[in-house]
């Protein structure tokens, strides 16, 4: 996945972000800084993301 605004590849950072921010309890700002995400558009992609795959997987396709 790429950032919608600038096109920078960011999908490889998602698991690292999720691990540090949610499991280890670090503040999102610090995690994003450590991962090297300095553009506000890329940071917004991570802060606005919510994993819904488990919820969506419960429903059948047509």
C-alpha positions in Angstrom: 0.0 0.0 0.0 1.1 3.5 -0.7 0.2 6.8 0.8 -2.8 8.3 -1.1 -1.3 11.8 -1.2 2.4 11.5 -1.8 2.7 7.9 -3.1 5.4 6.8 -0.6 5.3 3.0 0.1 4.2 2.5 3.7 2.7 -0.9 3.9 5.9 -2.5 5.2 5.8 -0.3 8.3 2.2 -1.2 9.4 3.1 -4.4 11.4 5.9 -2.6 13.2 3.6 0.3 14.0 0.8 -2.0 15.2 3.2 -4.0 17.4 4.8 -1.0 19.1 1.7 1.2 19.4 -0.9 -1.3 20.4 1.0 -4.2 22.0 3.8 -2.4 23.7 1.7 0.7 24.6 4.1 3.3 23.2 2.7 6.7 22.1 1.8 6.9 18.4 3.8 10.0 17.9 7.0 8.4 19.1 6.4 5.3 17.0 5.8 7.3 13.9 8.9 9.3 14.5 11.0 6.1 15.0 9.6 4.6 11.8 10.7 7.7 9.9 7.2 8.9 8.9 7.6 12.7 8.8 5.0 13.7 6.3 1.6 14.5 7.7 -0.2 12.6 4.9 1.7 9.4 5.7 1.1 9.8 9.4 -2.6 10.3 8.9 -2.8 7.0 7.0 -1.5 5.2 10.1 -3.5 7.1 12.6 -6.8 6.7 10.6 -6.4 3.0 9.9 -8.5 0.4 11.7 -8.1 -3.3 11.1 -11.5 -4.6 10.0 -10.4 -7.8 8.3 -11.6 -10.0 11.2 -15.1 -8.3 11.1 -15.4 -8.5 7.3 -14.2 -12.1 7.2 -17.3 -13.2 9.1 -19.6 -12.4 6.2 -20.0 -14.5 3.1 -19.5 -13.4 -0.4 -22.4 -13.4 -2.9 
